[in-house]
Amino acid sequence: MIKAGKACISLLLLLGLAGVFYLNAALFRHHPIVLVQGKPLDADVLAQLHHLKTQLHTGAADEMQALYPEGFVFLNALYSLAWSEVGAAVPQGTTVHREAITESRWAVREIASNQARSVFDSELPLPYGAFYNGWLGYALGKHLQTLPPEDRRTPEAALFQRTCAQIAQAVADSLSPYPESYSGAVWPADATVCLAALALHDRLYSPLYQTTIQSWIRRVSLRTDSLGFIPHEAAPRTGQVRAAARGSSQSLILSLLMDIDPKFGQQYFTRYLYYFADQRLGLPGIREYPKGSAGTGDIDSGPVIWDIGGAASVVGRRTAQQYGNAELAVGLRNSIEAFGMAGTTNAKRSYLFGKLPIADAFIAWSNTSALHKPLEADTNWRWRFQLLSLAGSCVLLGLLRVLWRKPQNAR
């Protein structure tokens, strides 16, 4: 019995050592690169999208709708956006480019379907609300960017222009810079997606919306929370702060501000780093609530563990990359690799054992921010975690030694 107990304890200690080794190895992982007609492409992103392709074409969006109020639209939008980023990164006419166009178009058509619209309110001043129009318009715009200019006379192009016109009219007619997503419910991040769609329009076609965009930025600047951030939730009609900034919405807002106004976004990013970027056990993370405050997780944030937000950190990885903070981007990406239990099987890569497609889609979209070359940091951002790992390994090995040490013969 004693030997059996020792064996069980030893197994647990060895599993702990294996876990420490696995985490440290994952923190050093580099995404492999594949060449597409001579142009480099992140092979992991392609493998992620091939996993998601199987999932979405077999009903994953319906499953996510059963879990989240906007799951159907959100999953299709992230999937379309990730494929569009791939399509824009590879030479036109290649097999990967054709697949990217086909899949991004398929997903935006899913978003434009009656099924997708059915959960939103058609009677709002912006019919179907800011969330629906924002993600539809943004995904359409990114899809159209993958096409040569002469191929942009499509049903998707016409829908994109109508959607942008509706968004611009709703923003102009409202006292608040934030159109409602639902009746009486306003999340400013949704409005930011809407404005990002307008910015894409002006890069693809005649610039119709620059006045609207600049006016929106001025109005938003007058409705920030006490720390100077665009709020997480705002009051309908006035746009005044109802809930202060949170990491999940701030990471997304900053990513979209890079499309809308990079200069404004850069100023905002500096403040974001101060209040939301943090470390736990020497590894980087993005807080769900700013430093000095705390709260619990919800449907927007995903899990919040030790104040670090799941969604905030996953999208924050994209945001850090866009604003040129390679150390934070690498740290977040490789921490997600380590704790997301990533694995590749049959050229398909998934996280969390592939059980949550919306998480896979967010990670894939975030990883498209560095498609062309391995992402490197100039410093060893892992050193604190490595020291803690070394100390922990020494403790585990010491316990094993004590457990199996032979007792000295009594005199």
N, C-alpha and C positions, 0 to 999 in steps of 0.2 A: 504493500500500500504506500509506503514512504517513497519507494522508487517511482511508482506511478505518479504520485503527486509532484515529485521533482521533475519528472519528464513533462508533465503538463505545464508547469511553471516555466521550464526551460523553453518549451515551444512558444509560449507567449513572449518571452524575452527575445527569442530569435526572430519572431515575427516583427517585434518592435524594431530590431536592428535592420531587418529587411526593409521595413517601411522608411526608416531614416535614409537608407541607401537609395531607395527608389526616388524619394523626394529630391534628394541632392542631385541625382542623375538627371531627373526631369528638368531641374532648374538650369542645367547646362545644354538642354536640347536645342539644336538648330533646325528650323524648318527646311526640308530638302527642296532643291530647285530642279524643275524640269524645263527643258528648252522646247519652245513652240516656234518652229521655223526660225530658230536662232535667237528668239527673245526669251529671257528667263521668266519663269512663273512659279509661284509658291505651290509645290506639289501637294502640301497638306490641305490648302484651300480647295483645290480641285477634288481631292479625296473626300473632304467634308461635304462638298456640294453633290458629289455622286451618292453619298449616303442619304442626304436630304432629298435628292431626286426620287429615290425609291420610296422614301417616307411620304412625300407629298403626293405622289401619284397613286398612293394606296390609302389616302384618307387622313393623313396626319393633321391637316388643317381643321377638319371636322372634330377630331379628337381634342385639339387645342381650344376650339370654340367651347367645348364642354367644360374646360378648365378655366378659361379666361373670357371676360366679356367681349374682347376684341381679338380673340385668338386666331380666328380664320383669316382676317385681314392682316394682322401683324405677321403671322408666319409667312404668308405669301409675299408680303412686302419685303421682308428681310431676305427671303430666298431670291426674289427678283433683283433686289439691289446688289446682292453678292455676285450673282451671275453677270449683271451689267458691269460691275467693276472688272470682272475677269474679261468680259468681251471688249472692254475699252483698253485692256492691257496687252492683248495678243494681236498679231497681224490679221487683218480682214481676209476672209476666205479660207482660213484654216478650219480644221475640224472642231477645235475648241471654240473658235469664234462663232461658228454656225450653231454649235450646241448652246452657247451662252445666249445668243439671240432667241433661239427657240424656247429655251426655258424661261428667260426673263419675260418674253411675250406671253407665254402660257400663264405665268403667275399674275401678270397685270390684268389679264383677261379674267382670271379668277376673282381678283379684287373688284373688277368692274361688273361682276355678275349680280343678278338679283339676290342670290343667296347671301352674298357679302353685304349688300346694302340693307338687307331685311332687318338687321338688329339696330339700325340707326334711324333717327327721326327725320323724316323728309320735310317736316313743317318748320324746322329751324330757319332763322334768317339765312344761314349758309346751309342749304339742304343737305341733310345727312351729317352735318357737323364737321368740326375742324379735324378730328382724328381721321375720319374716313377720307375727306377731301385731301388732307395733307399727305397721307401715305399713298393714296392713289396718284396724286399729282407728282409727288417726288419719285415714286417708282417709275411712272411713265416717262418723266424727264430723263432719268438715268438710262432707261431702256433706249430712248431715242438717241442718246449720246453714243450708243454703240453702233448706230447706223451711219452710213455715209449721208451727207446732206441731201443727195438726190433721192434717197430711199425714205425720207422722212414724211412723205405724203401718204400716210397710212391712217386707218381708223383710229389707231392709238394716238397719232399726232393730233387728229381733230378732237379726240376726247381730252387730251392734255391741254389744248388751248381753251376749250370750254371750261375745264376745271379751274385753270388759272384765272380766267375771266371772272368766274363765280367767287373765287377766293378774294381777288382784288376788290371786287365790288362790296363783299361782306365786310372786309377790313376797313374800307373807306367809309361805309355807312354806319359803323359802330363807334360809340363813344369809347369803348374799350379796344385795345390792340389785340385782344384775345377772343376770337369767336368761340361760341359754345361748342363743346363736343356732344353734350346731351343737354336737354332742357334744364337750365339752372346749374349746370356743371361745367366748369372751365379749368382746363389744365394748360398753362402757357406753353409747355413743350409741344403740344399739338399745333398751336399757332406757329411755332418756330418751323415745324415741318412744312406748314402751308407756305411760309415765306421763302423757305429753301426751294420749293417748287417754282415760285415766281422768279427767283434768281436763276434757276436752271433755264426757265423760259427765255430770259433775256440773253443767255449765252447761246441758245439754239436758234432763236428767231430775232425779229426786230425788238429792241429793248423798250418794251411798253411800261414796265413796272418799276423803274428806278425811283421815281418820286414816291410811289407807294412804299417801297422798301425803306428808303431813308426816313420817311415820315414815321413808319412803324418803329424804327430804331429809336427815334427821338421820344416817341410816346412810351415805349418800353422803359427807357432810361428814367422816366418820371414815376415809374410804378415798381420800383425794386423793393426788396425787403430790407430789414435793418442792417444787413451786411453788404448790401449793394448788389444782390443777386436777383435775377428773374425768379419769381416765386414758384413754388411747386403747384399751388392751387390759387386761383384768383376769383374774386366776386364777379358774377355776371353783370353785364351792362357797364360797370365802372372800371373793372380790371384791377381794383385794389387788392392788396395781399390778403389772402384767406389762410394760406399755409406757407410758411417760409421755405426757402430753398432746401432741396434734398439731393443727395448725390446721384440717384438714379435719373432724375430729370436733368440735373446740371451736366452730367456727362453727355447726354443726348443733345441738349441745347447747344453745348459748345461744339460738338461735332458738326451740327447743322449751321452754326454761325460761320464756320469756315466756308460754306457755300454762299452765305448771305453777305457777310462783311468781315473778311479775315482780320482787318485792323481792329475792329470793335471786339472780335472774338479773342484776339491776342491779349488785350487789356483784361478781359474777363478771365482768361485762362490763368493769369498770374494770381488773381484773387482765389480762384478755384484751387490751385496748388496749396495755397496757404491754409485754407479752411477745410479742404476735403481730402487731400493726399495725406496718407498716414502709413505707419508700419506696424506690423505685429510679428513678433519673433524674428525681426530683421527682414521681413518680406513686405513689399509694398502692397497697399490696398487703397481703395477709395471709400471713404466713410459714407454712410447713408445720411447721417446728420452731421452738420458742421462741428468742428472742434468746440468743446464747451457745452455741447448738448447731446442728447441720446434719445433713442426711441426704438420701437419695434418694427419688424418687417411687415410688408403687406403685398398685395398683388402687383404693385408697381415695382417694389424694391427687390423681390425675390428674397432669399434668406439673408438675414443680417446677423452676422456672427462676430461677437467682440467688437461691435460698432461698424464693421466692414460690410458693405453692401455687395450682394452678388451681381445684380444688374449694373450698379454703379461702377464696379471694377471691370466687368466685361466690356462695357461700352467705353469706360475710361481708358482701356488699352488702345482703342481706336483714336480717342481724343488726344492722348499723349503723343501718339505717332503723328497725327495731323499737325500738331503744334510744335513738333521738332524735339520733344523731350524723349530721346532714345532710351535713357536709363529707366525711366518710369514705364515706357512702352514695353521694353524687354522684360522688366521685372513683373509687370502685370501679366504679360503673355505667358511667360514660363511658369508663373505661379498658377495660372489657370490650367496649364498643361499638367502640372504636378497634382493639384488638388481636384481637377476635373476628371481624373481617371481616364485620360484619352487613350484610344487604341485604334489601330488600323487593321482591318481584315478585308481581304479581297479588294484592295484599292479603295476601300470606303472607310472614312475616319469619323469617329463619333466620340462624344463626351458623356459622362455619367451613364455609361453602358448603353447609350443610344435611347434612353427611356424618356427623354424630354426634348422633342424636336425644336421647341422654341429656344431652348438654351443652345442647341447646336447651331441654329440659324443666327442667333446673336453673335456667337463666337466666330462663325464663318464670316459674317459681315465685318466684324471688327478686324479680323485677320486680313481682309482684303486691303487694308490701309498700307500694307507692305508686301505687294505682290511680286516685285521685280528683283529683289536681292535679299540675302540673309540680313536680318535685323541685328545690329550689334550695338553694345553699349561700351563706352570708353573706360568705365570703372567696373570693379568687381562688386556689384550691388548685393551679392549674396553673402558677403563675408560674415556678417553678424549671425545669419542663420547657420552658416558652416561652423562657426565657433560653438553655437548652441548644440548643433548636431554632434560635434565632437565630444562635447561634455556629456550629452545624453548617451552617446554610444559607450563612453567610458563607464558610466553608471551601470548600463545594462550588462556590459562585459564583467564588471566587478560583481554584480549580483549573480551572474552565472558562475563565476569563480568561487564565490562564497557558497553557493548552492551545492556544488560538487566537490568542495574541498574535503579531503579525508581528515577526520579528527585525529589529533595527535594522541599517541598512546599515553595514558595516564601513568605517572611514576608510582 
